[in-house]
């Protein structure tokens, strides 16, 4: 993915503009499939993957998880990743497998990684801290960019709104950051009646109240690999790594921030099945 073709999507107001790049096949640079030349060096490049569902019966979860590690390490070797975020549903209703997926797979990533529970992890703060060393809601800083990660389900898998008090404290702490990204496995709104999400109007109001919140990233719905909006705030999805349903392909999302604080994001069809088309608009 050394070369990228720029796709100008919706620009955000404020410090950072955001461009939505087309979904691309893994390591598309070899095919010269797209080219983004901004004249600026990247100050941050990270990947988001979700919905591994390690341990789900009648699925090849070991293969899927191993593929994710291979794909991300290959991406890092070609283009450098500063870190990886695994956004929920690491395991499938088996929190006892969290230590296994950590030591057997995630610890083999060649970059730092951060995780957050999903509804199928059946985890609370104690379970998550025992497995990963930190709780189920926390913040990460990368220079003038802040990340807020929060849990969106309880230990029985029931969908919940994120802890809004925690979100407010975290967003207040990051008020002087140029860019803030929020990571929530389950989106806090239902765009259509039958969405498998949960309505959290206070959360949406809170996210909209901070101009430096530039995007929210979700997993959960394996069929989604694009963007939806609440007002002008984009909510991005990243398909899925495992499980027995969703997009035909398996993949992850890349986010890049350049030195002018322009943000670019695109979905990677890592399994290359099916081959995705791309276009410049």
Buried (B, 14 or more C-beta within 10 A) or exposed (E): BEBBBBBEBEBBEBBBBBBBBBBBBBBBBEEEBBEBEBEEEBBBBBBBBBBBBBBBEEBEBBEBBBBBBEBBBBBBEBBEBBBBBBBBBBBBBBBEBBEBBBEBBBEEBEBEBBBBBBBBBBBBBEBBBEBBEBBBBBBBEBEBBBBBBBBBBBBEBEBBBBBBEBBBEBBEBBEEBBBBBBBBBBBBBEEEEEBBBBBBEBBBEBBEEBEBBBBBBBBBBBEBBBBBEBEEBBBBBBBBBBBBEBBEBBBBBBBBBBEEBBBBBBBBBBBBEEEBEBEEE
